[in-house]
Amino acid sequence: MTKFALTEKYILLMTRFAEGEISAPQFESSYLEMFKGEACELPDGIYSVLNNLFLDVDAYCAEADLRDEEELDDDQLLASAKNTLEQLTS
């Protein structure tokens, strides 16, 4: 299986988020479900990139009044997703 085949669903989800088609909370929910339910064993390099995004998604808090300084807001989550997207597509 090629790198693209392994990451295509993630790339599509991140692209939808980066282009404003889905909100940060929608991205959070979809990414967590996708990553936790991954059926394939991912190569270490790909897993590492996707896991780093997972850690950021896990640190995301949609509610500004509940968010502490260690949690990410919408813009920080978007920046992380865009960074991961660049790593996977370059």
C-alpha positions as CSV (number, residue, x, y, z in Angstrom):
1,M,0.0,0.0,0.0
2,T,1.3,3.4,-0.9
3,K,1.8,6.3,1.5
4,F,-1.0,8.2,-0.2
5,A,-3.4,5.2,0.1
6,L,-2.6,5.0,3.9
7,T,-3.1,8.7,4.5
8,E,-5.8,9.6,1.9
9,K,-8.7,9.7,4.3
10,Y,-6.7,11.9,6.8
11,I,-5.6,14.2,4.0
12,L,-9.2,14.6,2.8
13,L,-10.4,15.4,6.4
14,M,-7.6,17.9,7.0
15,T,-8.2,19.6,3.6
16,R,-11.9,20.0,4.4
17,F,-11.0,21.6,7.7
18,A,-8.3,23.8,6.2
19,E,-10.7,25.0,3.5
20,G,-13.4,25.8,6.0
21,E,-15.8,23.1,4.9
22,I,-16.0,21.7,8.5
23,S,-15.6,23.4,11.9
24,A,-12.9,22.7,14.5
25,P,-15.4,20.7,16.6
26,Q,-16.4,18.6,13.6
27,F,-12.8,18.0,12.7
28,E,-12.0,17.1,16.3
29,S,-14.8,14.5,16.4
30,S,-14.0,13.0,13.0
31,Y,-10.3,12.9,13.5
32,L,-10.5,11.2,16.9
33,E,-12.9,8.6,15.6
34,M,-10.8,8.0,12.5
35,F,-7.4,7.7,14.3
36,K,-8.7,5.6,17.2
37,G,-10.5,3.3,14.8
38,E,-7.6,2.9,12.4
39,A,-7.7,-0.6,10.9
40,C,-4.2,-0.6,9.3
41,E,-0.9,-0.6,11.1
42,L,0.7,2.6,9.9
43,P,4.5,2.8,9.2
44,D,6.4,4.6,12.0
45,G,6.9,7.8,10.1
46,I,3.3,8.2,9.1
47,Y,2.1,7.1,12.6
48,S,4.3,9.7,14.2
49,V,3.0,12.6,12.1
50,L,-0.6,11.5,12.7
51,N,-0.1,10.9,16.4
52,N,1.4,14.4,16.9
53,L,-1.9,15.8,15.4
54,F,-3.8,13.4,17.6
55,L,-2.1,14.9,20.7
56,D,-3.1,18.4,19.5
57,V,-6.7,17.3,18.7
58,D,-6.8,15.8,22.2
59,A,-5.6,19.1,23.7
60,Y,-8.2,21.1,21.8
61,C,-11.0,22.7,23.7
62,A,-13.9,24.3,21.8
63,E,-15.2,26.3,24.8
64,A,-13.1,29.5,25.3
65,D,-14.4,29.9,28.9
66,L,-13.3,26.4,29.8
67,R,-10.0,26.4,28.0
68,D,-6.7,26.7,30.1
69,E,-3.4,27.8,28.8
70,E,-2.3,24.3,27.8
71,E,-5.3,23.6,25.6
72,L,-5.6,24.6,22.0
73,D,-8.2,26.9,20.5
74,D,-9.7,26.7,16.9
75,D,-6.9,28.6,15.3
76,Q,-4.1,26.6,16.9
77,L,-5.9,23.3,15.9
78,L,-6.2,24.6,12.4
79,A,-2.5,25.5,12.3
80,S,-1.6,22.0,13.5
81,A,-3.8,20.4,10.9
82,K,-2.3,22.5,8.2
83,N,1.2,21.6,9.4
84,T,0.4,17.9,9.4
85,L,-1.2,18.2,6.0
86,E,1.9,19.7,4.6
87,Q,4.1,17.0,6.2
88,L,1.9,14.3,4.6
89,T,1.7,15.8,1.1
90,S,5.3,17.1,0.7
